[in-house]
Amino acid sequence: MSPRIDTSKLAAEHRLSFNADAVAIALALALAALIRFNVIHHIGW
Amino acid sequence: MPTQTISLPSVQPAAKSPRPQHLLGLVPGVLLLFGIGVLGKGLEQFMHYLRTAHHIPTPQIEYVLWAILLGLLLSNTVGVPRVFRPGVATYELWLKLGIVLVGARFLMQDVAHLGGLSLLLVSIELVLSLSVMTLLGRVFHLPPKLTSLLSIGSSICGVTAIMAAQGAIEPDEEDTATAIAAILTLGALALFTFPAIGHALHMRQQSYGIWTGLAVDNTAEATVTGAIYGDDAGRFAVLAKTARSAFIGFVVLGYAVYWASQGKATRVERKGLFLWQKFPKFILGFLAISVLATCGFFSGAQITSLSNLSKWAFLPAFAGVGLRTQLRDLVNQGWRPIIVGVLGEIFIAIVTLGLVYAAYRHNGMW
């Protein structure tokens, strides 16, 4: 029986070409530093 | 049968350095994610304006749900064009960025208290859900490895856990695809059922958030299901889900050891390294930001800015949840995995609801 769902497509949709954890941590720390040292003064919602 | 040893690469293939053209290829999809997210936020505000300024009865739908609905509409009608797909996959990055930043809203004493409570509840939930899912798999005659994947996916953290288990227990390709599709389908159902149950039971933000973090499979769906109920519920869902995700390595390792003992998977030689590789590292970022906030590194206004920044990061992640959900997979995957999944999820939802009720009923926080 052939696969009814394309695994490689599913897997590709959940894979990034970079480490999302590392990039997320680096981005968060960089943004936190910019806010802490008042380079970014305020972020609204 | 002689056992082999899994060779654990020092750097995972998915984590290799991206080339500039790869990064450029992400731009259209990222713009689509943010576009849908911002449109969802705009629609919420526009509906609110129509209700208050012109007294026009419009649906009171949160931006979270608008973003998901718009994403669902696009992906299930015209589909997501190929050029957008690499960027749409970055929803995972924005989700993790939002989770790390939301750490600023939790002081370490809250993390220790609520995280400790969550870890206790997760431990109970894991034992019960893994047992019941295994039993259901046998009752419905599912292939054993598909049962393992469904158990791992529904007990810990959905697709991430299934992908982590794929290399460890070596299932058939079809089993992996079916398990992923079933978990995504069940996650989509949770988006609409959990908030309704929460409102019917008059649950408070904290108890509801902890419940969704314990019961909903994927981190993205758990965050969204919490955020639909309210921003605070979303934060608590993230905390409980993070505690649950911390178990991923241990559970996957347990299944890998079991299948290797059956001679149906390769043996894990360096278990410490295996646990570290499967551990979701973004949790460390969440804890780091929380420690900084606890130490008074940020002022009150700066913590508000970080909190708002986490909402902006979650916005494209919510759009991504809608964009990647294919409703046709609901019918394509066969009825037995979905029945096992649905029954298992109902069991997990009831058990975790009972656990949360037991934990919160005494202090009036239910």
Interface residues (C-beta under 8 A of the other chain):
Chain A: M1 P3 R4 I5 D6 T7 L10 A11 A12 E13 H14 R15 L16 S17 F18 N19 A20 D21 A22 V23 A24 I25 L27 A28 L29 L31 A32 I35 R36 I40 H42 I43 G44 W45
Chain B: Q12 A14 A15 K16 S17 P18 H22 R85 P86 V88 A89 T90 E92 L93 K96 L97 I99 V100 L101 A104 V159 T160 M163 E173 E174 T176 A177 T178 I180 A181 P280 K281 F282 L284 G285 A288 I289 L292 F297 F298 A301 Q302 S305 L306 N308 L309 K311 W312 R324 D329 N332 Q333 G334
